[in-house]
Amino acid sequence: MRFLLTSAGIKNTSIHDALVDLLGKPIAESSALCIPTASYGHPITGPGEAWKFITGREARTPMCELGWKSLGVLELTALPSIDEEHWVPLVQETDALLVNGGDPLYLCHWMRQSGLADLLPSLRNTVYVGLSAGSMVMAPSIGEDFVRWTPPTGGDETLGIVDFSMFPHLDHEDLPDNSMADAEKWAAGMPVPAYAIDDQTAIKVTDGTVEVVSEGHWKLFTP
């Protein structure tokens, strides 16, 4: 699987070009499934924000409104109640998964409960496009600073599909606790390499090779 892990979606030409490169064809010729689940678990966004993501009405975080050939919704909380034959082939055939922001631990929980987490490693030709929490969930852990919704097992562990962690929305004007100094404190407690990235930055992962794509600023912290 190939990954484009963003802080705030496809915000600029460089990130857009990285997505097209990963897809191997234009967006207009590509199918996508959007996953809004993470927004339900976040204390600020909540269920009311999912529709903005799905309908492409959240201009600050462009994902679904990019002109996809086809676009569907994959709601993880619904999947345990339906047979896998009704959704697994659809996921296997799609070109991109667009994973919304919100709460990373809530998203991680439902990725596991739904069976999507087990399926992801087999999706060799799919591009995973994360937004904020949708990116963070790929890391081994997120750090105590980002724990809001508490999973049944506790802790801050996430999927560990990539071997680094992420601090999104660096120096965001509406998030005073997301300064570089805050990122440094967070990174000091992380056991793996950790990237702090602003909304003009994304991390592209292809066959284990990591590349930072940025028209903004970012920093890599190593343990």
C-alpha positions as CSV (number, residue, x, y, z in Angstrom):
1,M,0.0,0.0,0.0
2,R,1.1,3.6,-0.7
3,F,0.4,6.4,1.7
4,L,0.0,10.2,1.5
5,L,-0.3,11.3,5.1
6,T,-1.4,14.9,5.3
7,S,-2.1,17.5,8.0
8,A,-5.0,19.1,6.2
9,G,-5.7,17.4,2.9
10,I,-4.6,18.3,-0.6
11,K,-3.7,21.9,0.2
12,N,-1.3,22.8,-2.6
13,T,0.1,21.8,-5.9
14,S,3.0,19.8,-4.5
15,I,0.7,17.6,-2.4
16,H,-1.7,17.3,-5.4
17,D,1.1,16.2,-7.7
18,A,2.2,13.7,-5.1
19,L,-1.2,12.2,-5.0
20,V,-1.4,11.9,-8.8
21,D,2.0,10.3,-8.8
22,L,0.9,7.7,-6.2
23,L,-2.3,7.0,-8.1
24,G,-0.4,6.6,-11.4
25,K,-3.2,8.3,-13.3
26,P,-5.3,11.5,-13.1
27,I,-7.8,12.0,-10.2
28,A,-10.6,12.3,-12.7
29,E,-9.9,8.6,-13.8
30,S,-9.6,7.3,-10.2
31,S,-12.2,5.9,-7.8
32,A,-12.2,6.7,-4.1
33,L,-14.0,5.8,-0.8
34,C,-14.1,8.3,1.9
35,I,-14.0,7.3,5.6
36,P,-15.6,9.9,7.9
37,T,-15.5,7.8,11.1
38,A,-12.8,9.7,13.1
39,S,-14.9,12.9,13.3
40,Y,-17.5,11.1,15.5
41,G,-15.0,10.5,18.3
42,H,-13.6,14.1,18.5
43,P,-15.0,16.4,21.2
44,I,-15.0,19.4,18.9
45,T,-16.0,18.0,15.5
46,G,-18.4,15.3,16.4
47,P,-21.0,13.7,14.1
48,G,-22.2,17.0,12.7
49,E,-18.9,17.5,10.8
50,A,-18.9,14.2,8.9
51,W,-21.3,15.5,6.2
52,K,-18.9,18.4,5.3
53,F,-16.1,15.9,4.6
54,I,-18.3,13.6,2.6
55,T,-19.8,16.4,0.5
56,G,-16.6,18.3,0.0
57,R,-17.8,21.4,1.8
58,E,-14.8,21.7,4.2
59,A,-12.7,24.0,2.1
60,R,-9.9,24.1,4.7
61,T,-9.2,20.4,4.2
62,P,-9.8,19.4,0.5
63,M,-10.1,15.7,-0.1
64,C,-13.5,14.6,-1.5
65,E,-14.0,17.6,-3.8
66,L,-11.0,16.9,-6.0
67,G,-13.0,15.6,-9.0
68,W,-12.8,11.8,-8.5
69,K,-14.3,9.6,-11.1
70,S,-16.4,8.0,-8.5
71,L,-16.8,8.5,-4.7
72,G,-18.4,6.4,-2.1
73,V,-18.6,6.3,1.7
74,L,-17.1,3.6,3.9
75,E,-18.5,4.0,7.4
76,L,-16.4,1.8,9.7
77,T,-18.9,1.7,12.5
78,A,-21.4,0.0,10.2
79,L,-19.1,-2.7,8.9
80,P,-19.2,-5.2,11.8
81,S,-23.0,-5.5,11.2
82,I,-22.8,-6.5,7.5
83,D,-21.2,-9.4,5.7
84,E,-17.6,-8.9,4.4
85,E,-18.7,-9.8,0.9
86,H,-20.7,-6.6,0.8
87,W,-17.7,-4.3,1.4
88,V,-14.4,-6.0,1.1
89,P,-14.4,-6.3,-2.7
90,L,-15.4,-2.7,-3.0
91,V,-12.4,-1.7,-0.9
92,Q,-10.1,-4.0,-2.9
93,E,-11.2,-2.4,-6.2
94,T,-11.0,1.2,-5.3
95,D,-8.0,3.4,-6.1
96,A,-7.9,5.6,-3.0
97,L,-9.1,5.6,0.6
98,L,-9.7,9.2,1.9
99,V,-9.6,9.1,5.7
100,N,-10.9,12.0,7.6
101,G,-9.5,13.7,10.7
102,G,-11.0,13.7,14.2
103,D,-9.9,11.4,17.0
104,P,-7.1,9.0,16.0
105,L,-7.8,6.5,18.8
106,Y,-11.5,6.3,18.0
107,L,-10.5,5.8,14.3
108,C,-8.0,3.1,15.3
109,H,-10.6,1.3,17.4
110,W,-13.1,1.1,14.5
111,M,-10.4,0.2,12.0
112,R,-9.7,-2.8,14.1
113,Q,-13.4,-3.6,15.0
114,S,-14.4,-3.4,11.3
115,G,-11.7,-5.5,10.0
116,L,-10.2,-2.8,7.8
117,A,-7.0,-2.7,9.7
118,D,-6.4,-6.4,8.9
119,L,-7.2,-5.8,5.2
120,L,-5.0,-2.7,4.7
121,P,-1.6,-4.6,4.3
122,S,-3.0,-6.6,1.4
123,L,-4.1,-3.5,-0.6
124,R,-1.0,-3.3,-2.8
125,N,-2.5,-1.0,-5.4
126,T,-4.5,1.3,-3.2
127,V,-3.4,4.8,-2.1
128,Y,-4.2,5.6,1.5
129,V,-4.8,9.4,1.9
130,G,-4.9,10.5,5.5
131,L,-6.0,13.8,6.9
132,S,-4.8,14.7,10.5
133,A,-6.1,11.8,12.6
134,G,-6.4,9.8,9.4
135,S,-2.7,10.1,9.1
136,M,-1.7,9.8,12.8
137,V,-3.5,6.4,13.1
138,M,-0.9,4.8,10.8
139,A,1.8,5.4,13.4
140,P,2.8,3.0,16.2
141,S,1.5,5.5,18.8
142,I,0.3,9.1,19.0
143,G,1.6,10.3,22.4
144,E,-0.4,11.2,25.5
145,D,-0.9,14.8,24.3
146,F,-3.3,13.6,21.7
147,V,-5.3,11.2,23.8
148,R,-8.9,12.3,24.1
149,W,-11.2,9.4,23.4
150,T,-10.0,6.5,25.5
151,P,-10.0,3.0,23.9
152,P,-11.2,0.0,25.9
153,T,-7.6,-1.1,26.2
154,G,-6.3,2.3,27.3
155,G,-3.0,3.7,26.1
156,D,-2.0,5.7,23.0
157,E,-1.2,2.8,20.7
158,T,-2.3,3.0,17.0
159,L,-1.8,0.7,14.0
160,G,1.9,0.8,13.5
161,I,1.7,0.4,9.7
162,V,4.4,3.1,9.3
163,D,7.4,3.4,11.7
164,F,7.1,7.1,12.6
165,S,4.6,9.3,14.4
166,M,3.1,12.6,13.4
167,F,2.2,16.0,15.0
168,P,-0.1,17.7,12.5
169,H,-1.2,21.3,12.2
170,L,2.1,22.7,13.3
171,D,1.9,26.5,14.2
172,H,-1.8,26.6,13.2
173,E,-3.3,30.0,14.0
174,D,-6.3,28.5,15.7
175,L,-4.4,25.9,17.7
176,P,-2.2,27.7,20.3
177,D,-0.9,24.4,21.7
178,N,0.5,23.3,18.3
179,S,3.7,25.5,18.3
180,M,7.1,24.1,17.5
181,A,8.0,24.2,21.2
182,D,4.9,22.0,21.9
183,A,6.0,19.7,19.1
184,E,9.4,19.4,20.6
185,K,8.0,18.5,24.0
186,W,5.7,15.9,22.4
187,A,8.5,14.4,20.4
188,A,10.7,14.0,23.5
189,G,8.3,11.4,24.7
190,M,8.0,9.4,21.5
191,P,9.9,6.2,21.1
192,V,10.1,6.4,17.3
193,P,11.1,9.1,14.8
194,A,8.4,11.8,14.8
195,Y,7.5,14.5,12.2
196,A,5.9,17.8,13.1
197,I,4.2,19.1,9.9
198,D,2.1,22.2,9.1
199,D,-1.0,22.2,6.9
200,Q,1.1,22.8,3.7
201,T,3.0,19.6,4.3
202,A,2.4,15.9,3.7
203,I,4.5,12.6,4.1
204,K,4.6,10.3,1.1
205,V,5.4,6.7,1.7
206,T,6.1,4.3,-1.2
207,D,7.4,0.8,-0.5
208,G,8.8,1.9,2.8
209,T,10.5,4.9,1.4
210,V,9.5,8.2,3.2
211,E,9.5,11.5,1.4
212,V,8.3,14.9,2.8
213,V,6.3,16.9,0.4
214,S,6.0,20.5,1.5
215,E,5.3,24.1,0.6
216,G,5.4,25.0,4.3
217,H,7.5,24.0,7.2
218,W,8.2,20.8,9.1
219,K,10.7,19.1,11.4
220,L,11.9,15.6,12.0
221,F,12.7,14.6,15.6
222,T,14.6,11.4,16.3
223,P,14.6,9.5,19.6
